[in-house]
Amino acid sequence: MSIHLPQPVFVLSDGTGDTAEKVVRAAFRQFRGHVIYVRTFPLINSSEKLSSMFRRAQRQSALVVTTLVQPEMRAASDRLSRELGVRHIDLLGHLIVELEGFLDQKAIEVPGLMHLADETYFRRIEAVEFTIKCDDGKEPRMLMEADLILVGVSRTSKTPLSTFLAHKGYKVANVPLVLDKPPPDQLFEVDQKRVFALTIQPGNLHSIRQSRLKHMRMNRMTNYGDIDYILAELEFADELFAANPEWPVLNVTNKAVEESAATILAILFDRGELPTPAGESGQL
């Protein structure tokens, strides 16, 4: 397999450009043997800035990806692309036009609305703060307020999964399972359809914990990293999960946080239990 030199990609946005960069990187993962260099340029809100960036892209033979809301800026991008011979992808323009037809409504054409610090924004911050307070079973009294609760032994991705869902606007609590230690009573008093059990293959958990012990410079022979102790912990967790059949059991072995989060939200949706996340009104 041949290796190619890094190829530049310019992401031009009238906002932060974060979403466009993620889309580019997600698409790039479908290609092997190539290296790209992504540069994100936010707040491109004038024709002068836009022209300067396209000319810079021409000099560097870069691909330009734009997310520009205002139609005159999108039109200018198309014109500059043709005039300068720069390869260009408009991620937002076609979608806006299609949505205008679908909704029979004209777009308001205001840049930066995704990151507007309004009530929606502050409700998302509230969800993140709640999740931090309820991490690792610290506030069992707050479980009743959670949109969903994650349960599992140590190193089953409870905290990163909670944090990911919190940034989507959901108040998430997680409860660690410790061998022969019963979980808090409050866990069984909440709506059981909002509780999700996390499990993992013993070998993977053993590797993760051994790596954790090495990173923390702790004795690698402690119970925490012992395979027999891990097997006993997982058996203890399995017995608890079996006793609570309303808890869906997710095996997180080698799964990305995004995939596990999507599975949880899909289950809640199918059950008719999906709460409106903080920051979503349910309307466009």
Secondary structure by P-SEA (a helix, b strand, c coil): cccccbbbbbbbccccaaaaaaaaaaaacccccbbbbbbbbcccccaaaaaaaaaaaaaabbbbbbbcccaaaaaaaaaaaaaabbbbbbccaaaaaaaaaaacccccccccccccccaaaaaaaaaaaaaaaacccccccccccccbbbbbccccaaaaaaaaaaaaccbbbbbbbcccccccccccccccccbbbbbbbaaaaaaaaaaaaaaaccccccccccaaaaaaaaaaaaaaaaacccbbbbbcccccaaaaaaaaaaaaaaaccccccccccccc
